[in-house]
Amino acid sequence: MNGTSTWLHRTTLIPELLRRAPQARPVLDQYGLRGCGGPLGPEETLEFFARAHDVPLGRMLAELHEAVQKPQPPINLPVLNQAAEEPHPADTIYRPFFKAGIAVVLTAGAVWGAWLLLKIAWTGSFTAAGVHDVNAHGHAQIFGWVGLFVMGFAYQAFPRFKHTSLIAPRLAILSLVMMLTGLIVRSVAQPLAVHAAWAYWPAVGASVLEVFAAVLFAAIIVQTWRHSSHPLTYYDGYILAALAWFIIQAVYESVYLAATLAVQGQELLSMVATWQPAMRDIQIHGFALLMILGVSQRIFHHFYDFEKPSARLSRAMLVVLNLAIVGEVAGLILMRTSGPAWAGLWYASVVALAAAVVALVVNWRIFGPCGEPDRSLKYLRAAYVWLLISLAMLVGLPVYQKVLLPVLAPGSQAVEIGFSHAYYGAIRHAITVGFVSMMIVGVAAKIVPTLNGIASHRLSPLWTPFVLINLGCALRVVGQTATDIVPAAFPVAGVSGLLEVTGLAVWGTHLWLIMAGRPRLRAAATAPAIQATKATTTASNDKVTIGPRDTVGAVLDRQPELLEVFVAFGFHMLTQPQMRNTIARVVTIERACRRMDVDVPTFLAALNKRLSESDAVSTAPSSAGKHCEPTVHQIEPLRSS
């Protein structure tokens, strides 16, 4: 193999492979590398890439060895003075969806919900927030927060799971426009429709537009899979079922919206009590839960090196889960329309749902040793803790309602009407924020840096949002439940929303900066030592100079002001953060100069001259504040000297 076996093996990093043998790129592209991590791919080993993309490692290494033997292309890296090529729409399809999802959760989603919760806490009554305000907020969370992130992740990742390309990426963008337009119009029109009759049809029309967006999304994913060469696997069944429930809930909510906006007073309350709980079960258990369970079976084993799930158990539990969801929905509706005798169907379905989830989680062993630890794993594990808490509370609802409440709060409204809105709402919050939102935050924290070519260890471990979201969720679940017994617990529940919003804002800003090419890198990882020689010293301080073997990225990390010099000599592409975070980290100054036909000694002289001037400014007394730094135009003549 002409010596490639000495450096090309399972632990070889993708950037190192592509730097030494760019002709190997097509092999990785066919398995899903395209659009991931910039020109040199993510900072991952070939072994991790093979596992994450479900490729036999031996076969991939054999194909790479064969590719490396081929002649290198004339230019094996992008020329640094050329403008970056426009990426294919499918390569970064997740970005507008994720950005829109962040924008929604920090406006009509979590922020609006926190405001409504503060109103409830201030008045000490859950009726302080209007039905349509609460439902518009909930709709924004389901369609704008969960829906947009699921759509963006699916468009980006699912084709790569099947080693194919997304079909009709422009239609995928159209689905975003449709969903976002419907979401914005409905969020505004639904509360207005209570007082302004003209807002009825815009709200309903927006809801119908969302239905079409959901159908288009599902059709694109299904058609993409049909065009791939890979058969469906056991976890794909969960994703397909989730897509079906996504469409069902979109149609259901559209009809439900039209009906509830047309009535008022007691008729409205009766309609909400009859039809809304079933709708929420379809959205949370049918769509969100099944989608996350399917994705979890794909990523826990492949990304974190947990044990491979049992395909047989997975298929069996998929049947149980879908039957349980149907039973939940039917039981809730029949209890209201045909009498309490149907409570048995609902409760049996709840127990089956909880048992199926427990069986899956135990099989995955996600709380055991991890082969690939990562900052995102704590979010995913915490999410499943909240899921189990939510399901345990759901199973324990009859005990709470019939046994505990009569003893702890015999005169409470929950005992009088035979139903605790506080407890049921706490169950919903544990699964929507504790499970669903934590999974979104964790998965995004894992894949977004990878797609942008940034190793996660160079980024914040995200402990602040982790603590804030979990603390907020715990206060909400405990505080809201306690309002049945102690009215003074309302303020505790009210504060929880502010903590959760703050955590999501910290995480959202972090993620947005990465997608914008301006990541905040950790100090320990952003200042690698320049491989330089030490020159003559003055006084007792050594002076570090830049040498030809220093990498461009290392120089700019340590002395970002030297970017002016690079630009003056024609390295215009380095003004783009994506280029500085990828190719610049493996290209030496000597090699970059050869590609740009720049004289190496002249360029190094300009860099070190600028470095000396910077050092002089930093060590000079305060009276030297009038020193004028050289501009690009002042440096330019050095190139021809």
KOLDONU-447151 format. One record per residue (C-alpha): x, y, z; residue in one letter. Coordinates in steps of 0.2 Angstrom, whole numbers, plus 2048, in hexadecimal, padded with zeros to 3 digits. Each point is the difference from the previous one (the first is absolute). Layout:
// residues N
XYZA;...
// end
This chain:
// residues 641
800800800M;80F80B7FDN;802805813G;7EE806802T;7FD7F380DS;80D80980CT;7F580F801W;7EE7FB7F9L;7F77F680DH;7F180180CR;80780E80BT;80580B7F1T;7F7811801L;7F58057F2I;8098117FDP;8117F8800E;7FA7F37F3L;7F980D7F5L;80F80B802R;80C7F27FBR;7F57F87F3A;7F280B7FAP;7FC7F37F3Q;7F87F680DA;7F280C803R;7F37F87F4P;8017F080BV;7FB80A80FL;7F380A7F7D;7F77F17FAQ;7FD7FB812Y;7FA811805G;80F80C803L;7FA80D7F3R;7FB810809G;8077FA810C;80E80A808G;80680B7F2G;80E7FC7F3P;8097F480BL;7F27F880AG;7FD7FF812P;80D7FC80DE;7FB7EE801E;80A7EF7FFT;7FB7F57F1L;7FA7F380DE;7F480C807F;7FA8067EFF;7FD7EE7FBA;7F67FC80FR;7F6811800A;7FB7FD7EDH;7FD7ED803D;80E7FB7F3V;80A7F0803P;811807805L;80A7F27F7G;7F88037EFR;802813802M;8127FF804L;8037F57F1A;7F880C7F5E;80A80E807L;8107F77FEH;7FB7FD7EEE;7FC8127FDA;810806808V;80A7F77F3Q;7F980B7F2K;80980F7FAP;7FC81080AQ;7F680D7F7P;80A8107FAP;7F980A80EI;7FC7F680FN;7FA80E80BL;7F68107FCP;80A80F7FAV;80180C80EL;7FD8107F6N;7F07F97F8Q;7EF803806A;7F87F1809A;7F47F67F5E;7EE801804E;7FB7F0809P;7F37F57F9H;7EF805808P;7FF7EE808A;811802808D;7FA80D80DT;7ED7FD7FFI;7FF7FF813Y;806812803R;7F080A7FCP;7F57F3809F;80B800810F;801813800K;7ED8027FDA;7FE7F380EG;80B80B80CI;7F78107FBA;7EF7F8803V;8047F8811V;807811806L;7F08097FBT;7F07F77FEA;8067F0808G;809800811A;800813802V;7ED8017FEW;7FD7F180BG;80B80880DA;7F6810800W;7EF7F6801L;8087F780FL;804810808L;7EE8067FEK;7FA7EF808I;80C80280EA;7FB812804W;7EE7FC801T;8027EF807G;7F47F87F4S;8027F67F0F;7F18097F8T;80A8107FFA;8077FB7EFA;7F37FF7F3G;7FC7F07F6V;8058077EFH;810808807D;8067F0808V;7FC7F67F1N;80880C7F4A;8107FF80BH;7FE7ED800G;7FE8007EDH;81080A7FEA;80A7F380BQ;7FA7F17F6I;8018077EFF;80D80D801G;80C7F980DW;7FE7ED7FFV;7FA8007EEG;80D80B7F8L;80E7F8809F;7FA7EF7FBV;7FE8057EEM;8118087FFG;8087F1808F;7F77F47F5A;8048097F0Y;813801805Q;8037EF808A;7F37F47F9F;8078007EEP;8117FD807R;7FA7F280BF;7FB7F77F0K;8108067F6H;7F680A7F4T;7FC8127FCS;7F080A805L;7F48017F1I;7F98117FCA;80980B80CP;7F780F7FAR;7F07F8804L;8077FD811A;803813802I;7EE8037FAL;7FA7F580ES;80980B80CL;7F88107F9V;7EF7F8801M;8027FA811M;808810807L;7F380B7F7T;7F17F5807G;808801811L;802813801I;7EF8047F9V;7F87F380BR;809806810S;7FA8127FDV;7EF7FC7F9A;7FA7F380DQ;80080B80FP;7F980F7F6L;7F17F57F9A;7F9800812V;7FC8127FEH;8018037EDA;7F57F67F5A;80B8047F1W;80F7F6807A;7F67F07FFY;8047FB7EEW;813806801P;8027F480FA;7F87F27F8V;8088037EFG;811800808A;7FC7F0809S;7FC7F87EFV;8108067F9L;8097F780EE;7F77F07FBV;8078027EEF;811803807A;8007F180BA;7FA7F57F1V;80E8077F5L;80D7FD80DF;7FA7EE802A;8007FD7EDA;8118077FDI;8077F480EI;7F77F17FAV;8058037EEQ;812803805T;8007EF808W;7F87F87F1R;80E8067F5H;80E7F980CS;8087EF7FES;7FE7FC813H;7F17F6806P;7F680780FL;8067FA811T;7F77FD810Y;802812806Y;7FA8077F0D;7EE7F9805G;80080C80EY;80480F7F5I;7F37FB7F3L;7F37FE80EA;805811807A;7FE8087EEL;7EE7F87FFA;7FC807811W;8078117FBF;7F48017F2I;7F17FA80BI;80380C80DQ;80280E7F4A;7EF7FC7F8V;7F87FD811Y;806811807E;7FA8097F1S;7EE7FA802V;801802813Y;8068127FDL;7F18047F5A;7F47F880CA;806809810T;8018117F8L;7EE7FF7FBA;7FA7FD812V;801809811Q;7FD7FE812G;7FB7EF807Q;7FE7F87EFE;8138057FDL;8057F8810L;7F67F07FDS;8087FF7EFM;812803807V;7FD7F380DA;7FA7F37F4T;80C8027F1W;810809806Q;8087F280BP;7FF7F37F2A;80780D7F4M;80F80380BR;8037ED802D;8017FF7EDI;80C80E800Q;80B7FB80EI;7FF7ED801H;7FC7FD7EDG;80B80C7F8F;80E80680CA;8037F180AL;8007F47F1L;80C80B7F6M;80C80280FI;7FF7ED803L;8057FC7EEG;80E80D7FFV;8067FA811S;8027EE7FAQ;80A8077F1R;80C80C80AI;8037F8811F;8087F17F9H;8098087F1H;805811808F;8047FB812Y;8047ED7FED;7F37F980BF;7FA7EE7FDE;7F77FD7F0K;7ED800803P;7F67F07FES;7F78017EFA;7F47F3806R;7FB809810L;7FF8117F6S;7F47F97F4R;7F57F980DA;80081080AM;7FC80A7F1L;7EF7F67FEV;7FD802813V;803813800L;7F58037F1N;7F27F6807L;802809811A;7FF8117F8I;7F07FB7F7V;7F97F9810G;805810809E;7F780B7F3V;7F17F57FFA;7FE7FE813G;802813804L;7F28047F3I;7F57F2805L;801804812M;7F98117FCR;7F37FB7F4T;7FA7EF806S;8047FF812G;80E7FC80DP;7FF7EE7FCA;80D8037F2W;80D80680DA;8067EE800G;8058017EEL;809810803W;8097F980FY;8057EF7F8A;80780A7F1S;80A80C80CV;8087F1809V;8047F77EFA;8088107FAL;80B80280FA;8057EE800A;8058017EEA;80B80F803V;8087F880FV;8047F07F7A;80880A7F2L;80B80B80CV;8067F180AV;8057F77F0N;80A80F7FAW;80A802810R;8028127FEI;804803812F;80F7F47FFG;8128027FBP;80180B7F0C;80D7FD7F2G;8008127F9E;7FC80C80EP;7FA8117FAD;7F9810808R;7EF7FC7F8S;7FE7EF809L;7FB808811K;7F28087F7Y;7FA7F07F8L;8017F6810R;7F780E80AA;7F38007F2A;7FC7ED803Y;800803813V;7F280D7FDW;7F77F47F4L;7FF7F380DL;7FB80C80EI;7F28067F4S;7FA7EE7FDL;8017FC812A;7F580F804M;7F47FB7F3L;7FE7EE806V;7FF807812G;7F280C7FBL;7F17F6807P;80A7FD811V;803813801Y;7EF8057FCQ;7F67F380AK;80B7FC80EV;80D80E804L;7F680F7FCL;7F17FC80BP;80C7FE80EV;80C80F7FDL;7F380D7F9A;7EF7FA804P;7F78107FCG;80A8047F0S;7F88037F0Q;8097F17F8A;7F77F580DV;7EF8087FCE;8017FE7EDI;8097F0801G;80E8067F5F;811809804S;80480C7F2H;81080480AA;8067EE800Y;7FC7FC7EEY;8088107FAG;8107FC80AA;8007EF7F7I;7FF8097F0R;80E80C804H;80C7F2806A;7FE7F87EFI;80080F7F5T;80E80A808V;8097F380AG;8007F37F2F;7FC8087EFV;809810802S;80F7F8809M;8027F47F1M;7FF80E7F4I;80D80A809V;80C7F1802G;7FF7F97EEV;8028127F9A;80F80280CA;8087F07F8K;7FC8027EEI;8028137FCV;812801805P;8047F17F6T;7F78077F1L;80A810801N;8117F7802G;803804813I;8057F380DA;7F480180ES;80E7FF80DH;8058127FAR;7EF807805L;7F7803810S;7FA7F1809P;7EF809801L;7FE7FD813W;7F7810803T;7F17FC7F5P;8007EE806F;7FE806812V;7F380E7FCL;7F57F57F5I;8007F280DN;7FE80B80FL;7F28097F7G;7F77F07FBC;8027F9812A;7F880F808L;7F28007F3R;7FC7EE803V;801801813V;7F9811802G;7F17FE7F4Q;7FC7EF809T;801808811A;7F380E7FBT;7F37F3803D;8057FF812I;809811804V;7FA80F7F6P;811809805A;8087F47F4A;7FA80A7F1F;80F80C800P;80C7F2800V;7F87F97F0A;8008127F9G;813802802V;8037F07F7S;7FC8077EFG;80D80E802L;80E7F3804L;7FB7F57F1E;7FF80F7F4V;811806806T;8087EF7FDG;7F97FF7EFL;8068117FCA;8127FC805V;7FF7F07F6W;7F78087F1G;80D80E7FFT;80E7F3801H;7F97F67F2L;7FC80F7F5W;812807801L;8067EF7FAI;7F57FF7F1M;8058127FCA;8127FC800G;804809810R;8027F380DP;806804812R;80F7F4802L;8077FB811R;81080A804A;80A7F0803A;7FC7FA7EFA;8018107F6T;812804803A;80B7F27FAP;812804802A;8088067F0I;80E7F57FAQ;80C80E7FFA;812803803T;80780B80EK;80980F7FAA;80C80C808T;7FA807810T;7FF811808T;801802813A;7F97F0807S;7F27FC7F4N;8017F47F2D;7F98057EFK;7F67F37F7V;8008017EDT;7F57F87F3I;8087F27F5G;7FB7F87F0P;7FA7F0808R;7F380980BD;7EE7FC7FBT;7F680F7FAV;7F27FC80DG;80D80080FA;8078117FBV;7EF8087FEL;7FA7F8811D;80E808809R;8018107F7Q;7F08047F7P;8068117FBE;80C7F87F4L;7F17FC7F5L;8038127F8E;8117F97FAV;7F87F17F8F;7F380A7F7V;80D80C7FAA;8097F27F8F;7F17F97F7G;7F97F380DF;7EF8087FFH;7F67F0804M;807800811L;7F480E804T;7F37F2801Q;7FF7F8811P;7FB7EF7F8Q;8118007F7M;80A805810R;7F87F280AN;8037F27F3T;80D8007F2I;80B80E809A;8037F480ER;8097F37F6V;80980B7F3V;811807804T;8058117FBI;80D7F97F4E;7F47F67F7R;7F380E7FFA;80D80B7F9C;8057F47F2R;7ED7FE7FBR;7FF8137FFM;8118037F8D;80580B80FV;812801804D;8027F8811V;80E80A808P;7F88107FBT;7EF7FB807F;8087F9810L;809811802A;7F08097FEA;7F77F580DL;80F80180DN;8018137FDK;7EE802804R;8027F480FL;80E80B807S;7F68107FEE;7F27F780AS;80C7FB80DD;807811801A;7EE808802V;7FC7F380ES;81080380AT;8018137FDA;7FC80C80EP;7EF808800S;8078107F8S;8027F67F0A;7EE7FF7FDG;80180B7F1K;8097F27F6H;7F77FD7EFC;7FF7EE7FBE;8057FD7EDP;7F17FE7F5T;7FE7F47F2V;80580D7F3H;81080380AQ;8047ED800I;7FD7FE7EEE;8108067F9P;80A7F280AL;7F97F47F3R;80A8077F2S;80F80480AS;
// end
